[in-house]
């Protein structure tokens, strides 16, 4: 493990610990307390403060990176060069340029690079994928991606610093829903983005936040982003992502419209016409899936079975290109192309 903060100790490490064919042999973090806590909690024998030293460890097959976004690319590139397979927390990197170097390094080294978009393994996401793959929606021509909080600016870490994260809610929580939608849609090729980003709350004092006061002086990201993405097929995607907005409740949702039906994630439903009647289809009695455990298991199985990981770096690179284009469009005030 490189990075032993909340997502590592709360999600990734418990998932590995639950697998009988995996040993967590080393943890690495510049934060002495965090890395010591992780080692003690999961009985890890080797503790490092420098990932370069950790990569010299004998018997190390794979590396899981749970660091801030600015520390995704360098450790990933070093790990694949050292012959290790890599799972990296979302987003793949701060931008498409960094993501591209990671993908190329993994390709050159012949190692697997998977990105931790756990929503693909969620109960609802997996259910919708089955309906869509069966053709129940017909031709899908429009999707809506929403990841917004009423009052949820992170008050810890570097989530509000653009140089460290690459952006704000769009790259932190919006990326989950964009990835999920692209997967459900079958990864259509994006060609252009038109967007507008706002920072209406982040630099203001005295605003209620469910996680307490954040650092307004160093808030350099957007707190709301909206965009329209056009695809080569002629289909479009509307995106809305925010840390803080005057709405009724938090929303994480994907909606898709097709010629034979529509669907959405929350609430999990399909909308169709059958026998000249309009019907709503609600899947029930679905399995309770821990998406983090399923994600980690899929990564491990791709290594053991020498198979393509279910979320390869190339797919996350395309998502990074879309996010780059959204930010660029907002800065330039016009639609920008996505190559």
C-alpha positions, 0 to 999 in steps of 0.5 A: 500500500502506498498511502495509508489514509482513510480510503486505504484503511477504511476500504482497500486494506479490509478488502485485501485482508478478507481475501485468503490468497493475498498478503499485505506485506508492506505499507508506505506513507510519509505520515508516520502515525498513519502508516504505523496505525495501518501496519498495526491494524492489519498486521503488516510486517514492513513499514516504509516512508519512501515508496522507492525503497518499498519497491525493492522488497522481495516477493512484492507482486502488486501495489495499491496507490491511495495517495492524493492525486498529485502522487498517483503518477510517479509511484505508479510509473515506478511500480510498473517499471519495477515489475509490479501490477498497480491499482490506483485510486480514482481519478487516475491522475490530476490530468490526461497528460499524467494519465497518459504517461501512466498508461504508456509506462504500464504498456511498456512494462507489460504490467496491469494498471487498474483504476479504482472506480468502485461504482461499477461494482455497485449493486445498482450499476451492475444491475443496469449494465445487465439490462443495457447489455441485453439491449433493453434500452435500444439506441442510447442517445442522452445521459445525465450525470449528477454528483452534487452535495448540499453542504459537503466541502472536504475540510481535510486533506488537499481536496480544495487545492488545484495544484494537488488535486487537479480540480474540485468536485468534478474530479473528486466525485463527478469522476465516479459518475462520469466513469459509470455512465461511460461504462454503461454506454459502452465507452462512446468516443467523446469529441467536444465539451462545453462547460462552465465552472463556478466558485461561489462558496469555497472562498467565503467564511461563515457558511455551514458545512457538514464537515466543518470549516475548510481553508477558504484562503487556499480554496483554488478549485471549483465548487460547482461544474456543469458541462455538455459532452458530445460524442462521435455517435451524436449522443450527448452527456450532461454533467453536473457536479458540486461540493456545495449547492442550494438543493434539497439533498445530495444526489449521485445519479446516472440517467440514460435515455434510449429509443426502447427505454430509459433508466436511472441509478437512484432510484434504481429503475427502468422506464419502458413501453410494453404491450402498448403500456408504459411501465416502470421496472424496479429490480428487487432482491438484488445481492448486497455488494460491497463495491470496494471488496468487489473492486479489489477482488477483480484486480487480484483475479486479473493478476492471478488469471493474467486477464485484462483488468475490468477498469484498465488505465486506457478507459480512465485516460479517456475520462481524464481527457473529458475532465480536462476539456470541461475545465479548459472550456470553462476557462476559455468560454467556448466549446473545446475539442476532445482528441 
